Amino acid sequence: MTAAAAAAAAAAEEEEEHEAKRAAEEASRQAAAEEADKTGAPAGEDPEAAAEAAGRGEAEAGSPREEGARTRRAKAAARKWSEEAKRRQREQAAQEAAAAAAKQTEQDEAAMKAARERERAWKRKTPKEREDLARRIHAAAKGGSGSEVQALLDSGCGVDAEDGDGWTPLLRAAEMGDTGLVELLLQSGANAKAAVKLGEWGQTALHFAARKGNKEAAELLAPKSDVKAKNYLGKTASETARAEGHRNLARWLRGLERRQQ
């Protein structure tokens, strides 16, 4: 579920509780009105007051059976209203979740289009220009400067520009534990499956997030990663997390591995 969808579901749940409370109150008023009709309350008289008066009269007359029936009717009406309120809230939550998913799809498509345009601009640059931009974006990623990274991307720098060892800006951001920069680069079309080519070869951004115990970054990376990819030590991201003592993250990643099988 996306953040927007999760927020919509939480809001719907809260509204559902308020609606159930309102339903119970409405049911109580409805039951009182029915009793007022039975007692022949004059036009314009408060039905609830009439029902209350009638109830007192019956209680004084010793009529527990009618009192019990009245209570059961009120409870049944409250349940009906509550169920209807819950149904409406479920429908609203489903509609909001669908709208959020559609919006996310549009954003993803826009990001892919922008990434393709940047890639074309990147290929048109000279080798020297690419080398200079790659050096600058790697320095910005390592320094955690999201604004500078964005400016370089806007100037035509490739989002997956590599250094001499095959590192990409996303790998740098994940290694530094910079979740915000990881998100920015992913939204810009960064390849989450890219791996280091020399030194710590095979390490993906998900491996670095696992090593750091960065669950938030791992959640961003996992849907676009090969969770079963192994690094130079022959370990998957879940095994890397476990080796570093991040048991909860390791368990979560292992669950993703099983689902990919």
Stockholm file with secondary structure:
# STOCKHOLM 1.0

chainA/1-261         MTAAAAAAAAAAEEEEEHEAKRAAEEASRQAAAEEADKTGAPAGEDPEAAAEAAGRGEAEAGSPREEGARTRRAKAAARKWSEEAKRRQREQAAQEAAAAAAKQTEQDEAAMKAARERERAWKRKTPKEREDLARRIHAAAKGGSGSEVQALLDSGCGVDAEDGDGWTPLLRAAEMGDTGLVELLLQSGANAKAAVKLGEWGQTALHFAARKGNKEAAELLAPKSDVKAKNYLGKTASETARAEGHRNLARWLRGLERRQQ
#=GR chainA/1-261 SS CCHHHHHHHHHHHHHHHHHHHHHHHHHHHHHHHHHHHHHTCCTTSCHHHHHHHHHHHHHHTTCHHHHHHHHHHHHHHHHHHHHHHHHHHHHHHHHHHHHHHHHHHHHHHHHHHHHHHHHHHHHHSCHHHHHHHHHHHHHHHHTTCHHHHHHHHHTTCCTTCCCTTSCCHHHHHHHHTCHHHHHHHHHTTCCTTCBCCSSSTTCBHHHHHHHHTCHHHHHHHGGGSCTTCCCTTSCCHHHHHHHTTCHHHHHHHHHHHHHHC
#=GC SS_cons         CCHHHHHHHHHHHHHHHHHHHHHHHHHHHHHHHHHHHHHTCCTTSCHHHHHHHHHHHHHHTTCHHHHHHHHHHHHHHHHHHHHHHHHHHHHHHHHHHHHHHHHHHHHHHHHHHHHHHHHHHHHHSCHHHHHHHHHHHHHHHHTTCHHHHHHHHHTTCCTTCCCTTSCCHHHHHHHHTCHHHHHHHHHTTCCTTCBCCSSSTTCBHHHHHHHHTCHHHHHHHGGGSCTTCCCTTSCCHHHHHHHTTCHHHHHHHHHHHHHHC
//
